[in-house]
């Protein structure tokens, strides 16, 4: 049943370019990009219990890898850009992860925040390498060797690039689902509940956390590729620490206790931000109030609310079926 539901959802998403306006289609692209990145972040947050406040640096790695491939090396293949982004993320994540996974709770969060701030400073200050505050241009990548020269930028983004991004998201979600259900996923949940008992059971806690950190970094970089192409720019602000806070916000908004909760949070955040920005310049104030409300009243996020409604509806239906 779950497989059929997943296939139906994929078919609906694939058909949206024929239904929605180009403007609304452009809103779906950051949803997919953030969705991929948050699948990885939630492996740390929801499964391992580690909150990263510097995860945006990996989105920036993916964006800059794509920009460098196209602008500096003249390689404009989306497939190669994704591989380059993953490779660059691994190079950065391995040394950082080896240090950070030795700590938990606020210490892990502060270490990742520190590395994120260092990386943002590198992007901002090294003009000859990164373009500094001007960023780096991201040329239109080819998809399966085709540049679609007859299409405008909007047609390209809402057509071929959207379908390619959707396919990336589907593959990423499937792989992550397998990871969560694998022995690694079980190990992460075990050490999240009690690291010492997990060690007594033979689980290599630091190794499991390190693997999760590296995987989440790769997912963040792929999400950065999807985010960078529509804007056409790899910007240092992608790696700023407040952007990492936005990622955590999305995860909380959707519900980190559910596999697709962060993806729902990404979609809700993008739509809510677009709505609030069109109505008030104080949209950040409204976002902050919403986060406070969710943490206090709905700690399970939107998916938690949906689950609660489903349980209550089911209970009411069962009571109605009982004989008087």
HELIX and SHEET records of a PDB file:
HELIX    1   1 UNK A    2  UNK A   15  1                                  14    
HELIX    2   2 UNK A   16  UNK A   18  5                                   3    
HELIX    3   3 UNK A   22  UNK A   42  1                                  21    
HELIX    4   4 UNK A   43  UNK A   47  3                                   5    
HELIX    5   5 UNK A   56  UNK A   67  1                                  12    
HELIX    6   6 UNK A   68  UNK A   72  3                                   5    
HELIX    7   7 UNK A   78  UNK A  100  1                                  23    
HELIX    8   8 UNK A  105  UNK A  125  1                                  21    
HELIX    9   9 UNK A  127  UNK A  130  1                                   4    
HELIX   10  10 UNK A  132  UNK A  134  5                                   3    
HELIX   11  11 UNK A  153  UNK A  156  1                                   4    
HELIX   12  12 UNK A  157  UNK A  161  3                                   5    
HELIX   13  13 UNK A  162  UNK A  181  1                                  20    
HELIX   14  14 UNK A  183  UNK A  193  1                                  11    
HELIX   15  15 UNK A  195  UNK A  200  1                                   6    
HELIX   16  16 UNK A  205  UNK A  231  1                                  27    
HELIX   17  17 UNK A  236  UNK A  239  5                                   4    
HELIX   18  18 UNK A  241  UNK A  254  1                                  14    
HELIX   19  19 UNK A  261  UNK A  277  1                                  17    
HELIX   20  20 UNK A  283  UNK A  297  1                                  15    
HELIX   21  21 UNK A  301  UNK A  321  1                                  21    
SHEET    1   A 2 UNK A 136  UNK A 137  0                                        
SHEET    2   A 2 UNK A 233  UNK A 234 -1                                        
END                                                                             
